[in-house]
Amino acid sequence: MFRIAVIIAFAIISCNVNSQTSVAGGIYQNTTWTLANSPYIVTGSIVVFPGNTLTIEPGVEIKIDNQTNTTIYIETRGTLNCIGTDLQPITIHAMYDTLNTVGWQGFVCTSSQGGILNADRFHISNAYKPFGYETALTNYQYTNCVFSHCFEAITVANAVNLQNCQFIDNEVGVYGWSYFTIDNCLFKDNTTSIYAYTTAIQVTNSNFIDNQIGISFASYVFDSMTIADCQFTNNELAIGYPNNGTIQNCQFSDNTTAIQLTSDCEIFNNQFSNNDLALEVSVNADVHDNQINNNVGGLLISSVSLAQDSPLIYNNEICSNSNYNVNNNTNMNYSLLSNCFCGLDSATIEQYLIDGYDDITKGLINYSMYDSTCTSVLGTVSKFQDQSAGLSNALTSIDSYTNPVTDYLTIFQETAIEQLRIYTANGQLIIADPISTNVFDLQFLTPGMYFVQGVQENALTSTIKIIKQ
């Protein structure tokens, strides 16, 4: 019985020993690393010499013995095929200190000696640069690949096309220039997920979670930029300096800054919530049809010095941001009349607009008051560009009207008043349109004294004083 137990134990030990293969040094003939002999323990650097091919079968696991040596690399001067399948990816990782981004050097392709490196459908970890090419590829194309705990996962020199890939806890996920096409990828816990000097970039259906930086543009996008149908969650900076393109149908939540200093960029149909700063816009930005709600800071306007370069901001819902809905950090004036601020009176809205009324170095903001559904305009506050331009001086007087006013001001005369121009005590202009002939809904006004002029037949009436209760 004891002898049988010893034999069984020996068989188990032999099986464990034989199920892994240690490798190092030169490969001088065609070689295959088979699944049957996996895992392969790389104890020293490997070189595939010219004219020879190393093929790594799907499902193979490669372990880099980095306990005493972090300079190990796998070089090909011949051909190296590292192509897994969706069900059996090839896995390459360090054996020790598995969170280290420089546990080993990575694969190296020495093209000047005829090196060819084909890689796809793999999981690679702990490499300084996972795949280094002496001569850059025309297109780096990866599908269903995972890059984790690498220093610089992909370095692009011409073009990169990523489909269903994951980038986890890398120092840099994708770095480089020219053409980026990224679809259905996950970027999580990276210091910088994408750092681009780019001719054109298209990022779609991808998630950016818990990164220090999601996407940062180091220079002006020469051709075009498209970021669409993506989610950015809990990043310190979700997108930095986007330009010359579009950001659409994305969700930004719980980021420190969602979008920083965008210029020459159309931003539309996005949702911003619970960010410290939702959106910073600059020169020639076109911002419309977004929901910018429940952030600390809503929309910040910065770095505009010429009126003709001012951003367009319209048809947005900008509500319930705790520090401000809009901060005009320029000396330009802006009419934001078609944006809904979810306040039914000017005092509520004004509290969350930072402009020249709060700081004389800033420009002014005109705005409208909408009903609770953000569909009907209750009134307009105009702080600049006197809208009486083109109207003649007072033509008629208003002799009979309801005063004080609780909810509705009614003017008793046959001639229709087309519009009311209501001035606060400090000269702020509010525009109100009639809800029926000579009847005006003033429920949105806060209690106090106002000075009112009517517009009829392209002329202004004399001024009357009303008390809003």
Secondary structure as the mmCIF struct_conf table of DSSP 4:
data_model
#
loop_
_struct_conf.conf_type_id
_struct_conf.id
_struct_conf.beg_label_comp_id
_struct_conf.beg_label_asym_id
_struct_conf.beg_label_seq_id
_struct_conf.end_label_comp_id
_struct_conf.end_label_asym_id
_struct_conf.end_label_seq_id
HELX_RH_AL_P HELX_RH_AL_P1 PHE A 2 ASN A 18
TURN_TY1_P TURN_TY1_P1 SER A 19 SER A 19
STRN STRN1 THR A 21 ILE A 27
BEND BEND1 GLN A 29 GLN A 29
STRN STRN2 THR A 31 TRP A 33
BEND BEND2 LEU A 35 LEU A 35
TURN_TY1_P TURN_TY1_P2 ALA A 36 ASN A 37
HELX_LH_PP_P HELX_LH_PP_P1 SER A 38 PRO A 39
STRN STRN3 TYR A 40 VAL A 48
HELX_LH_PP_P HELX_LH_PP_P2 PHE A 49 PHE A 49
TURN_TY1_P TURN_TY1_P3 PRO A 50 GLY A 51
STRN STRN4 THR A 53 ILE A 56
TURN_TY1_P TURN_TY1_P4 PRO A 58 GLY A 59
STRN STRN5 GLU A 61 ILE A 64
BEND BEND3 GLN A 67 THR A 68
BEND BEND4 THR A 70 THR A 70
STRN STRN6 TYR A 73 THR A 76
BEND BEND5 ARG A 77 GLY A 78
STRN STRN7 THR A 79 ILE A 83
BEND BEND6 ASP A 86 GLN A 88
STRN STRN8 ILE A 90 ALA A 94
BEND BEND7 MET A 95 ASP A 97
TURN_TY1_P TURN_TY1_P5 THR A 98 LEU A 99
TURN_TY1_P TURN_TY1_P6 THR A 101 VAL A 102
BEND BEND8 GLY A 103 GLY A 103
STRN STRN9 TRP A 104 TRP A 104
STRN STRN10 GLY A 106 CYS A 109
HELX_RH_3T_P HELX_RH_3T_P1 SER A 111 GLN A 113
TURN_TY1_P TURN_TY1_P7 GLY A 114 GLY A 114
STRN STRN11 ILE A 116 ASP A 120
BEND BEND9 ARG A 121 ARG A 121
STRN STRN12 PHE A 122 SER A 125
BEND BEND10 ASN A 126 ASN A 126
STRN STRN13 ALA A 127 ALA A 127
BEND BEND11 TYR A 128 PRO A 130
STRN STRN14 PHE A 131 TYR A 133
BEND BEND12 GLU A 134 THR A 135
BEND BEND13 THR A 138 THR A 138
STRN STRN15 TYR A 140 THR A 143
BEND BEND14 ASN A 144 ASN A 144
STRN STRN16 VAL A 146 SER A 148
BEND BEND15 HIS A 149 HIS A 149
BEND BEND16 PHE A 151 PHE A 151
STRN STRN17 GLU A 152 VAL A 156
BEND BEND17 ALA A 157 ASN A 158
STRN STRN18 ALA A 159 GLN A 163
BEND BEND18 ASN A 164 ASN A 164
STRN STRN19 GLN A 166 ILE A 168
BEND BEND19 ASP A 169 ASP A 169
BEND BEND20 GLU A 171 GLU A 171
STRN STRN20 VAL A 172 ASP A 183
BEND BEND21 ASN A 184 ASN A 184
STRN STRN21 LEU A 186 LYS A 188
BEND BEND22 ASP A 189 ASP A 189
BEND BEND23 THR A 191 THR A 191
STRN STRN22 THR A 192 THR A 204
BEND BEND24 ASN A 205 ASN A 205
STRN STRN23 ASN A 207 ILE A 209
BEND BEND25 ASP A 210 ASP A 210
BEND BEND26 GLN A 212 GLN A 212
STRN STRN24 ILE A 213 PHE A 217
BEND BEND27 ALA A 218 SER A 219
BEND BEND28 PHE A 222 ASP A 223
STRN STRN25 SER A 224 ALA A 228
BEND BEND29 ASP A 229 ASP A 229
STRN STRN26 GLN A 231 THR A 233
BEND BEND30 ASN A 234 ASN A 234
BEND BEND31 GLU A 236 GLU A 236
STRN STRN27 LEU A 237 GLY A 240
BEND BEND32 TYR A 241 TYR A 241
STRN STRN28 ASN A 243 GLN A 248
BEND BEND33 ASN A 249 ASN A 249
STRN STRN29 GLN A 251 SER A 253
BEND BEND34 ASP A 254 ASP A 254
BEND BEND35 THR A 256 THR A 256
STRN STRN30 THR A 257 PHE A 268
BEND BEND36 ASN A 269 ASN A 269
STRN STRN31 GLN A 271 SER A 273
BEND BEND37 ASN A 274 ASN A 274
BEND BEND38 ASP A 276 ASP A 276
STRN STRN32 LEU A 277 VAL A 281
TURN_TY1_P TURN_TY1_P8 VAL A 283 ASN A 284
STRN STRN33 ASP A 286 HIS A 288
BEND BEND39 ASP A 289 ASP A 289
STRN STRN34 GLN A 291 ASN A 293
BEND BEND40 ASN A 294 ASN A 294
BEND BEND41 VAL A 296 VAL A 296
STRN STRN35 GLY A 297 ILE A 301
BEND BEND42 SER A 303 SER A 303
BEND BEND43 LEU A 306 LEU A 306
HELX_RH_3T_P HELX_RH_3T_P2 ALA A 307 ASP A 309
HELX_LH_PP_P HELX_LH_PP_P3 SER A 310 PRO A 311
STRN STRN36 LEU A 312 TYR A 314
BEND BEND44 ASN A 315 ASN A 315
STRN STRN37 GLU A 317 CYS A 319
BEND BEND45 SER A 322 ASN A 323
STRN STRN38 TYR A 324 ASN A 328
BEND BEND46 THR A 330 ASN A 331
STRN STRN39 TYR A 334 LEU A 336
TURN_TY1_P TURN_TY1_P9 LEU A 337 SER A 338
STRN STRN40 CYS A 340 CYS A 340
BEND BEND47 CYS A 342 CYS A 342
BEND BEND48 LEU A 344 ASP A 345
HELX_RH_AL_P HELX_RH_AL_P2 SER A 346 GLU A 350
TURN_TY1_P TURN_TY1_P10 GLN A 351 TYR A 352
STRN STRN41 LEU A 353 ILE A 354
BEND BEND49 ASP A 355 ASP A 355
TURN_TY1_P TURN_TY1_P11 GLY A 356 ASP A 358
TURN_TY1_P TURN_TY1_P12 ILE A 360 THR A 361
BEND BEND50 LYS A 362 LYS A 362
STRN STRN42 ILE A 365 TYR A 370
TURN_TY1_P TURN_TY1_P13 SER A 372 THR A 373
BEND BEND51 CYS A 374 CYS A 374
BEND BEND52 SER A 376 SER A 376
STRN STRN43 VAL A 377 SER A 382
BEND BEND53 PHE A 384 GLN A 385
TURN_TY1_P TURN_TY1_P14 GLN A 387 GLY A 390
HELX_LH_PP_P HELX_LH_PP_P4 LEU A 391 LEU A 391
STRN STRN44 SER A 392 SER A 392
BEND BEND54 ASN A 393 ASN A 393
HELX_LH_PP_P HELX_LH_PP_P5 ALA A 394 ALA A 394
STRN STRN45 TYR A 401 TYR A 401
BEND BEND55 PRO A 404 PRO A 404
STRN STRN46 VAL A 405 VAL A 405
BEND BEND56 THR A 406 ASP A 407
STRN STRN47 TYR A 408 THR A 410
STRN STRN48 ILE A 411 ILE A 411
BEND BEND57 GLN A 413 THR A 415
HELX_LH_PP_P HELX_LH_PP_P6 ALA A 416 ILE A 417
STRN STRN49 GLN A 419 TYR A 423
TURN_TY1_P TURN_TY1_P15 ALA A 425 ASN A 426
STRN STRN50 LEU A 429 ALA A 432
BEND BEND58 ILE A 435 ILE A 435
STRN STRN51 SER A 436 SER A 436
TURN_TY1_P TURN_TY1_P16 THR A 437 ASN A 438
STRN STRN52 VAL A 439 ASP A 441
TURN_TY1_P TURN_TY1_P17 GLN A 443 PHE A 444
BEND BEND59 LEU A 445 LEU A 445
HELX_LH_PP_P HELX_LH_PP_P7 THR A 446 THR A 446
BEND BEND60 PRO A 447 PRO A 447
STRN STRN53 GLY A 448 GLN A 456
TURN_TY1_P TURN_TY1_P18 GLU A 457 ASN A 458
STRN STRN54 ALA A 459 LEU A 460
HELX_LH_PP_P HELX_LH_PP_P8 THR A 461 THR A 463
STRN STRN55 ILE A 464 LYS A 468
#
